[in-house]
């Protein structure tokens, strides 16, 4: 087991580009938002200063609007498409024009707990940046308290079946011919389809052409979907930002208002027809009807009590390795295609944290042990086949290594797990 700890540390070191990590070489050669936060949690196991540097480098790309981009292009690498010229981001560094799940406040609070005195200055400098980012979400992605996305990549769950309905209403006009580079690194049947990529690039083009004018995009974009990943991670992040703000004597009224609004607004994501949280297409008013791994983040957010427990037990009993990114009972489940079925270790970390805090310690520990077993079986892959644990996607993956070091390894003491609110 110590050997796996060493392998995980070596992966973080190998993916370190000097102040930031890439998810894995070749396939993802830049700094990704929530990948970087997980990386910081992994570094904290053996190098706390490097963990803080990862977070601070991420926030160096924050836009004047408060948005923290989902990709920061520190050094141009032609092996990745779409690059900075396609995105046309308008921040201080070349970047994409969308964000990603805001887990930073949660992990910043956890990092601070490791060294309360030594990290005071760093946390104090980050609190206003976090507040500006959360405000941006509330201003430009909020719909009655539920949090929307303007692009599937913003959720981190790029090609999950939730987007099939919204994508059917998009005609990707004006998208020029392009060459995908992801399928030169990973098998095509483990990646999104070209059909999906056409629509991804159409939505990028909409943003690029208007200079990422959020007010304009809110009016004209055909894609605006309230999402459990965003809604639940932002609600949790606001709880953690509130705790940090109270500890540092920062204003709290605005944050308390966000918490109350999202607590109430998250109920829009409850789909009584399937008895689960799922996505809500704001353009059609229709739920997507998909139980995903993101559905189970409601415990992480502190809402919903045990209304998803029966689905959780059903799904975990249906597969050898949990939590599949899409319910295996769903007709569009694909156990090896990216977010349409595979297991993602870092999602399990968040789900288990919520289970533990909701009082389901046995399920939380079972998920941790199951995640450890899938990593032992498939290595430090990007994601895994829930049927047999075989690796899929990229290899030597940063957030899988970080998940091992910070949570799944039997040697971890849980020191980097998010602290209870």
Protein Blocks (a to p, Z undefined) as FASTA:
>chain_A
ZZmmmmmmmmmmmmpgghiacfbghjlmcccfklmmmmmmmmmmmomklmmmmmmmmmmm
pcfkopacfbdcfbacfkbccdfklnopabfbdcdfbdcddfklmmmmmmmmmmmmlmmm
mmmmmmmmmmmmmmmmmmmmggghiacdfbfklnopamgcklmmmmmmpccehiacdddf
klmmbcfklcccfklmmmmmmmmmmmmmnoopaklmmmmpmbdcddfklmmmmmmmmmmm
mmmmmmnopafklmmmmmmmmmmmmmmmpcfknopacdddfknopaehiacfklmmmmmn
opoijmmmmmmmmmmmmpmbdcdfbdfkbmkbcfkgojlopacfklmmmmmmmmmmnopa
mlmmmmmmmmmmmmmmnopafbdcfklopaehjehifklmmmmmmmmpmkbghlmgccdZ
Z
